[in-house]
Amino acid sequence: MRLSEEVWGLITARGASKTIPLKNMVALNGRPLIDYVVRAGRATSSLSRLVCSTESKTIADHCRAIGVEVHDRPPALAEDNVPTLDVLLECLEGLGRDERPLPEAIALLEPTSPFLLPAHIESCVDLLRRRRDADSAQTIVPVPHNNHAFNQRVLRDDGVHFVFPEERRRHYNKQLKPAFYVHGNLFVIRTRCLLEKRELLGALSLPVVIPGLYAMDVDGPEDLALAECLLQCGAVKLP
């Protein structure tokens, strides 16, 4: 496999969204949602190429109009239950058919993460390049206390029960609970991990901790409204 030292940004933007029709093109504070990750990708020196994988003509036409390269995704890979790994593999294998070497790594830019910052990209790429033993780097966010796994409940026999009752008894307050994290807004993955191991994150994925507000995922109408509020009140600062 011939690889360069480049890192490419890959935007996965299907048109067949259900929660908000054509969600990746919906207006957020007057701009299409997809434009936010495009702007972040262009503002970093780490990414040498920006490609959007989509099956949607509307998204493809918009990306070409703003100067973003488009890879035509097969419609079968735009269904609800298609793994992200399959989308990345198809795109890399398609891009690898030309004369240009594939990149050292791929930055997965998700249009539903509009608060991705160029600094998040730079940090993940830099960390991955400094740790040659790692397969990927990712942004993560500390789990808020109320959402901690040891505080989670299930309904059983018409009653409310802790999912992990023993752990809850031992870690009954915030100070006693171990720190848990969830995905932030970015994955940067070595190409060899994707194509040879057929894995999204690999055996060792390095963490970059970011503030919780910047990890917001715009999935439904309520998320979109909240994102508007965060931008308009200045709680989130974008370059």
KAJOVEN-V348318 format. One record per run of one state. SS is the DSSP state (H for helix, E for strand, L for the rest). FROM is the first residue (numbers start at 0). TO is the last residue. If there is no record, write none. Layout:
ss=SS from=FROM to=TO
ss=SS from=FROM to=TO
This chain:
ss=L from=0 to=1
ss=E from=2 to=2
ss=L from=3 to=5
ss=E from=6 to=11
ss=L from=12 to=21
ss=H from=22 to=24
ss=L from=25 to=25
ss=E from=26 to=27
ss=L from=28 to=29
ss=E from=30 to=31
ss=L from=32 to=32
ss=H from=33 to=41
ss=L from=42 to=47
ss=E from=48 to=53
ss=L from=54 to=55
ss=H from=56 to=64
ss=L from=65 to=67
ss=E from=68 to=71
ss=L from=72 to=73
ss=H from=74 to=77
ss=L from=78 to=82
ss=H from=83 to=94
ss=L from=95 to=100
ss=E from=101 to=101
ss=L from=102 to=103
ss=E from=104 to=109
ss=L from=110 to=116
ss=H from=117 to=129
ss=L from=130 to=134
ss=E from=135 to=141
ss=L from=142 to=143
ss=H from=144 to=146
ss=L from=147 to=147
ss=H from=148 to=150
ss=L from=151 to=151
ss=E from=152 to=155
ss=L from=156 to=157
ss=E from=158 to=161
ss=L from=162 to=163
ss=H from=164 to=169
ss=L from=170 to=172
ss=H from=173 to=175
ss=L from=176 to=179
ss=E from=180 to=189
ss=H from=190 to=194
ss=L from=195 to=203
ss=E from=204 to=208
ss=L from=209 to=210
ss=H from=211 to=214
ss=L from=215 to=219
ss=H from=220 to=231
ss=L from=232 to=238
